[in-house]
Amino acid sequence: MASEIGQSKKAWSVLIVSTLAFTVCFMVWMMFGVIGIPIRKMLNLNATQFGLLMATPVLTGSLIRVPLGIWTDRFGGRVVMAVLMAITVPAIWMMSYATAYWHFLTIGLFVGLAGGSFSVGTPYVARWFPKKRQGMAMGVYGAGNSGSAVNKFIAPVLLVAFGWTMVPQVYAAIMLGTLVLFLMFSHSDPTHLVSSQVSFKDQLKALKDPKVIKYCQYYSIVFGGYVALSLWMVQYYVGEFGLDIRVAALLAACFSLPGGVLRAFGGILSDKYGAHSVTWWVLWVSWICLFLLSYPQTDFTIMTINGPATYHMGLNVYLFTALMFLLGIAWAFGKASVFKYISDDYSHNIGAISGIVGLAGGLGGFVLPILFGALLDLTGIRSSAFMLMYGVVWVSLIWMYWTEVRKTELMGQNATNFSLQS
């Protein structure tokens, strides 16, 4: 009995301190979402170059996820997370001394390593809890995505008071302090390690599994889209509605904050109702929100019996923010439900699979801001970013229908059991 209580205390200690570490890592990962705006003015960048600037850290954080997930299975989450955080501290500090576009891109690649922390912490915390509570554990840890919102609260204040160069210096200090706390309160359990006889090749064979590819597609929306829009929204508010950067960051946090914090609640819902049910409704809510967000500011003229009459259609800042808030909630639930799929189907290989799925989501977060910028340069329509996301959600809805929903019994004695075993 005493050993079970001690193990439970260790599990919660690991979960809390790991969530703190992930929150700080995500805050750093999203740094360009705010400081990128003055850097864009300083370097006179177009929308495509700006998209690449913001997306560069996301690239490294995505590509490193698969090896980090595998190393976590091999060596344990505590060691891998600590090393990862330590490596990023010098790169974050050096960001304040960058002056040329290539400086920011190069240093951003190293800062982006912080984004790989998700593939470390997910299997690390999940293995401390029984299977019936793993959705909750991964959801709580995933709430560290709220670091994106924390960035929007802290960075604008530092930027206005001291200039953008102060932001990476403060973030480097925060990362170092968090590393110390993590080492003090985290724990290791040798029984959580995958046998050393399992090779990289054996673990990567999961890429041939159609279910893994499908989960990658889902995650490229709920996480990749979340990352991309978190980076894009501050400058969107500034450009579309003419807001001050501090007000823009605050409103953008209305999307980022629920998109991170409520992931824990999404994990609980996924444990209760199943990954399939939650994901299905997440995609439909996303489809509706993105359809409305896609409509550009439009003036049109109609010839009436009294002459031409001009009308305006478009979302104002209040409706826009409300839709973004709802979208953030949906994607918070979706991020948790996708990883509930993984814990259900691949309980003995969570690290490698979460790394692969996390890679897909991260690559979505890398590619989408660049495409947002390219579409803006090409069309001049800011809402084209939402048009693109709307199309991507359509793909997932169709895919999910053909592989899962059409196999579900909608009437009869089994109709209530809507959660499928994939």
PEUR-V674934 format. One record per residue. N is the residue number from 1. PHI is phi in whole degrees, 0 to 359 (* if undefined). Layout:
((N:PHI) (N:PHI))
This chain:
((1:*) (2:296) (3:292) (4:293) (5:295) (6:297) (7:294) (8:296) (9:297) (10:297) (11:299) (12:290) (13:297) (14:298) (15:297) (16:293) (17:288) (18:291) (19:296) (20:299) (21:298) (22:293) (23:300) (24:293) (25:299) (26:290) (27:300) (28:294) (29:300) (30:265) (31:304) (32:293) (33:300) (34:249) (35:289) (36:295) (37:293) (38:293) (39:294) (40:299) (41:293) (42:296) (43:262) (44:56) (45:270) (46:276) (47:296) (48:293) (49:297) (50:295) (51:299) (52:294) (53:302) (54:291) (55:276) (56:304) (57:299) (58:294) (59:299) (60:296) (61:298) (62:278) (63:296) (64:278) (65:293) (66:296) (67:299) (68:295) (69:298) (70:291) (71:295) (72:294) (73:299) (74:280) (75:251) (76:99) (77:293) (78:296) (79:293) (80:295) (81:296) (82:297) (83:296) (84:300) (85:296) (86:296) (87:294) (88:283) (89:303) (90:299) (91:294) (92:299) (93:297) (94:295) (95:303) (96:291) (97:257) (98:287) (99:229) (100:249) (101:304) (102:292) (103:300) (104:295) (105:295) (106:292) (107:294) (108:300) (109:298) (110:283) (111:299) (112:297) (113:303) (114:301) (115:292) (116:287) (117:298) (118:297) (119:286) (120:274) (121:289) (122:300) (123:290) (124:299) (125:283) (126:299) (127:286) (128:274) (129:235) (130:295) (131:303) (132:291) (133:242) (134:291) (135:299) (136:297) (137:298) (138:291) (139:293) (140:298) (141:299) (142:296) (143:297) (144:298) (145:304) (146:296) (147:303) (148:298) (149:288) (150:301) (151:302) (152:286) (153:275) (154:276) (155:301) (156:299) (157:295) (158:296) (159:297) (160:290) (161:281) (162:233) (163:97) (164:296) (165:294) (166:288) (167:299) (168:296) (169:293) (170:294) (171:295) (172:297) (173:294) (174:295) (175:298) (176:296) (177:297) (178:293) (179:300) (180:297) (181:298) (182:298) (183:293) (184:285) (185:244) (186:268) (187:220) (188:237) (189:222) (190:301) (191:289) (192:275) (193:279) (194:281) (195:309) (196:294) (197:283) (198:282) (199:270) (200:304) (201:298) (202:298) (203:288) (204:281) (205:297) (206:298) (207:297) (208:276) (209:280) (210:301) (211:294) (212:296) (213:297) (214:295) (215:295) (216:298) (217:297) (218:301) (219:287) (220:294) (221:272) (222:289) (223:256) (224:300) (225:294) (226:298) (227:299) (228:299) (229:288) (230:298) (231:288) (232:272) (233:290) (234:297) (235:291) (236:295) (237:298) (238:297) (239:283) (240:281) (241:244) (242:66) (243:271) (244:293) (245:299) (246:290) (247:292) (248:299) (249:295) (250:295) (251:290) (252:297) (253:293) (254:295) (255:269) (256:291) (257:293) (258:296) (259:296) (260:255) (261:299) (262:283) (263:299) (264:299) (265:295) (266:298) (267:295) (268:294) (269:298) (270:292) (271:297) (272:279) (273:254) (274:99) (275:297) (276:298) (277:300) (278:296) (279:297) (280:301) (281:289) (282:300) (283:294) (284:290) (285:297) (286:299) (287:301) (288:293) (289:300) (290:291) (291:300) (292:289) (293:291) (294:287) (295:289) (296:283) (297:298) (298:227) (299:247) (300:223) (301:246) (302:243) (303:279) (304:251) (305:293) (306:259) (307:110) (308:293) (309:235) (310:255) (311:236) (312:242) (313:232) (314:163) (315:282) (316:275) (317:296) (318:287) (319:294) (320:301) (321:295) (322:297) (323:294) (324:295) (325:298) (326:295) (327:296) (328:298) (329:297) (330:300) (331:288) (332:298) (333:296) (334:295) (335:298) (336:288) (337:293) (338:297) (339:282) (340:291) (341:308) (342:295) (343:294) (344:287) (345:267) (346:224) (347:296) (348:266) (349:218) (350:300) (351:300) (352:294) (353:292) (354:296) (355:294) (356:293) (357:294) (358:297) (359:300) (360:298) (361:296) (362:295) (363:296) (364:299) (365:293) (366:277) (367:288) (368:298) (369:299) (370:293) (371:293) (372:302) (373:294) (374:296) (375:296) (376:295) (377:295) (378:284) (379:257) (380:75) (381:254) (382:295) (383:287) (384:300) (385:298) (386:285) (387:299) (388:296) (389:296) (390:301) (391:294) (392:294) (393:296) (394:303) (395:301) (396:293) (397:298) (398:295) (399:299) (400:293) (401:298) (402:287) (403:262) (404:229) (405:295) (406:291) (407:269) (408:274) (409:282) (410:269) (411:226) (412:105) (413:291) (414:262) (415:296) (416:286) (417:274) (418:278) (419:276) (420:271) (421:269) (422:289))
